[in-house]
């Protein structure tokens, strides 16, 4: 049961954070920087993304309750948003293609700006990731231990993201932009299945 939970959450968080899809974005953002500056940007970006996602993990549901929004409604809405996000990954431009266009507009920004946008947000801490982390830590469905496991899985995915960014140049030579686009679309298909399940569960729980 525990292994199944960890695997499921890892797949969901891997799909919404999409570490491999962030590699081309990172490369295009840092192509004119020194190796040391590249590492700084990667560290800052992952640290900022971690802080944002931890905020949603800890306070996301509290904010919803303060606004008197039932979690099943948010779960259904989150499932719908995740589904739309997944469909754009499958049928639209892939994540690397979309965010490379953004990065071309700010290639002269300072290191901090490069780390924040578009690398930390919305590439790593995407809206889909924020939605997913709130749904995966529902206080009414998951115990504190389960939520701690979710936090650990999320941190693990982010650490892998950081390692991939550190090795981005070598990875890009191996998979290329085409490989990253293919992986992004496969992750989109997996995410779509998870999103439909969350949407149906949210609707079901709302009327129970």
C-alpha positions as CSV (number, residue, x, y, z in Angstrom):
1,X,0.0,0.0,0.0
2,X,2.8,2.4,1.0
3,X,4.8,1.5,-2.1
4,X,1.8,2.0,-4.3
5,X,1.1,5.5,-2.7
6,X,4.7,6.6,-3.2
7,X,4.8,5.4,-6.8
8,X,1.5,7.0,-7.7
9,X,2.5,10.3,-6.1
10,X,5.9,10.2,-7.7
11,X,4.4,9.7,-11.2
12,X,1.9,12.6,-10.7
13,X,4.5,15.0,-9.3
14,X,7.0,14.0,-12.0
15,X,4.4,14.7,-14.7
16,X,3.3,18.1,-13.4
17,X,6.8,19.3,-12.5
18,X,8.3,17.7,-15.6
19,X,12.0,17.9,-14.8
20,X,13.2,16.8,-18.2
21,X,11.0,19.4,-19.9
22,X,12.8,22.1,-17.9
23,X,16.2,21.2,-19.3
24,X,15.8,23.0,-22.7
25,X,14.4,26.0,-20.9
26,X,17.4,26.1,-18.5
27,X,19.8,25.7,-21.4
28,X,18.3,28.5,-23.4
29,X,18.2,30.8,-20.4
30,X,21.8,30.2,-19.4
31,X,23.6,29.7,-22.7
32,X,25.6,32.9,-22.2
33,X,26.5,32.3,-18.6
34,X,29.6,30.8,-17.1
35,X,29.4,27.3,-15.6
36,X,29.4,28.8,-12.1
37,X,26.6,31.2,-12.9
38,X,24.6,28.4,-14.4
39,X,24.9,26.4,-11.2
40,X,23.7,29.5,-9.2
41,X,20.7,29.9,-11.5
42,X,19.8,26.2,-11.1
43,X,20.1,26.3,-7.3
44,X,18.1,29.5,-7.0
45,X,15.4,28.2,-9.4
46,X,14.9,24.9,-7.6
47,X,15.0,26.6,-4.1
48,X,12.3,29.1,-5.1
49,X,10.2,26.4,-6.7
50,X,10.5,24.3,-3.5
51,X,9.5,27.2,-1.4
52,X,6.4,27.9,-3.5
53,X,5.3,24.2,-3.6
54,X,5.9,23.8,0.2
55,X,3.7,26.8,0.8
56,X,0.9,25.3,-1.2
57,X,1.4,21.9,0.6
58,X,1.2,23.5,4.0
59,X,-1.2,26.4,3.5
60,X,-3.1,25.6,0.3
61,X,-6.1,23.8,2.0
62,X,-6.2,26.3,4.9
63,X,-6.6,29.1,2.3
64,X,-9.4,27.2,0.6
65,X,-11.2,26.6,3.9
66,X,-10.8,30.3,4.9
67,X,-12.5,31.2,1.6
68,X,-15.2,28.5,2.4
69,X,-14.4,26.6,-0.8
70,X,-15.1,22.9,-0.2
71,X,-12.1,20.7,-1.1
72,X,-14.2,18.4,-3.4
73,X,-15.0,21.5,-5.5
74,X,-11.3,22.4,-5.6
75,X,-10.4,18.8,-6.4
76,X,-12.9,18.8,-9.4
77,X,-11.6,22.2,-10.5
78,X,-8.0,21.1,-10.1
79,X,-8.7,18.0,-12.0
80,X,-10.2,20.0,-14.8
81,X,-7.2,22.4,-14.9
82,X,-4.8,19.5,-14.8
83,X,-6.7,17.9,-17.7
84,X,-6.4,21.1,-19.8
85,X,-2.8,21.4,-18.8
86,X,-2.2,17.8,-19.9
87,X,-4.0,18.3,-23.2
88,X,-1.7,21.3,-24.0
89,X,1.2,19.0,-23.3
90,X,-0.2,16.3,-25.6
91,X,-1.7,18.3,-28.5
92,X,-0.2,21.8,-28.2
93,X,3.4,23.0,-28.2
94,X,5.5,21.0,-25.8
95,X,6.7,22.5,-22.6
96,X,10.2,23.1,-23.9
97,X,8.9,24.8,-27.1
98,X,6.5,27.0,-25.1
99,X,9.0,28.2,-22.5
100,X,11.9,28.7,-24.9
101,X,9.8,31.4,-26.6
102,X,9.4,33.1,-23.2
103,X,13.1,32.7,-22.4
104,X,14.1,34.4,-25.7
105,X,12.5,37.6,-24.5
106,X,14.5,37.9,-21.3
107,X,17.9,36.5,-22.1
108,X,19.6,39.7,-20.8
109,X,17.9,39.5,-17.3
110,X,19.9,39.2,-14.1
111,X,20.6,35.8,-12.6
112,X,17.9,36.2,-10.0
113,X,15.3,37.1,-12.6
114,X,16.4,34.1,-14.7
115,X,16.0,31.8,-11.7
116,X,12.5,33.1,-10.9
117,X,10.9,33.4,-14.4
118,X,10.4,31.3,-16.4
119,X,12.5,28.6,-14.8
120,X,11.2,28.4,-11.2
121,X,7.7,29.7,-12.2
122,X,6.0,28.5,-14.3
123,X,8.5,25.8,-15.5
124,X,9.2,23.9,-12.3
125,X,6.5,25.1,-9.9
126,X,3.8,25.2,-12.6
127,X,0.2,25.9,-11.9
128,X,-0.5,22.2,-12.4
129,X,2.1,21.3,-9.8
130,X,0.5,23.8,-7.3
131,X,-2.9,22.2,-7.9
132,X,-1.6,18.7,-7.7
133,X,0.2,19.3,-4.4
134,X,-2.9,20.6,-2.7
135,X,-5.0,17.7,-3.9
136,X,-2.3,15.2,-2.8
137,X,-2.3,16.6,0.8
138,X,-6.1,16.7,1.4
139,X,-6.4,16.7,5.2
140,X,-9.7,14.9,4.9
141,X,-8.3,12.0,2.8
142,X,-4.6,11.7,3.9
143,X,-3.0,11.4,7.4
144,X,-0.1,13.6,8.5
145,X,2.2,10.6,7.7
146,X,0.8,10.4,4.2
147,X,1.3,14.1,3.7
148,X,4.9,13.9,5.0
149,X,5.5,11.2,2.4
150,X,4.1,13.5,-0.2
151,X,6.4,16.2,0.9
152,X,9.3,13.8,0.7
153,X,8.4,12.6,-2.8
154,X,8.0,16.2,-3.9
155,X,11.5,17.1,-2.5
156,X,12.9,14.0,-4.2
157,X,11.5,15.1,-7.6
158,X,12.9,18.6,-7.1
159,X,16.3,17.2,-6.2
160,X,16.2,15.1,-9.4
161,X,15.3,18.3,-11.2
162,X,18.3,20.1,-9.8
163,X,20.6,17.2,-10.8
164,X,19.2,17.2,-14.3
165,X,19.8,20.9,-14.6
166,X,23.4,20.4,-13.4
167,X,23.8,17.8,-16.2
168,X,21.7,19.7,-18.7
169,X,24.3,20.1,-21.4
170,X,25.1,16.4,-21.5
171,X,21.4,15.5,-21.4
172,X,20.5,17.9,-24.3
173,X,23.2,16.3,-26.4
174,X,21.7,12.8,-25.8
175,X,17.9,13.4,-26.1
176,X,17.8,16.7,-28.1
177,X,14.7,19.0,-28.2
178,X,12.8,16.3,-30.0
179,X,13.4,13.8,-27.2
180,X,12.4,16.3,-24.6
181,X,9.2,17.1,-26.5
182,X,8.3,13.4,-26.8
183,X,8.8,12.8,-23.1
184,X,6.7,15.8,-22.3
185,X,3.8,14.5,-24.4
186,X,4.0,11.0,-22.7
187,X,3.9,12.7,-19.3
188,X,0.9,14.7,-20.5
189,X,-1.0,11.5,-21.4
190,X,-0.3,10.1,-17.9
191,X,-1.3,13.3,-16.3
192,X,-4.6,13.4,-18.3
193,X,-5.6,10.0,-16.8
194,X,-4.8,11.2,-13.3
195,X,-6.7,14.5,-13.9
196,X,-9.8,12.7,-15.1
197,X,-9.7,10.5,-12.0
198,X,-9.5,13.6,-9.8
199,X,-12.3,15.3,-11.6
200,X,-14.6,12.4,-11.2
201,X,-13.7,11.8,-7.6
202,X,-14.2,15.5,-6.8
203,X,-17.7,15.5,-8.4
204,X,-18.5,12.2,-6.5
205,X,-17.3,13.6,-3.1
206,X,-19.1,16.9,-3.6
207,X,-22.5,15.1,-3.8
208,X,-21.9,12.6,-1.0
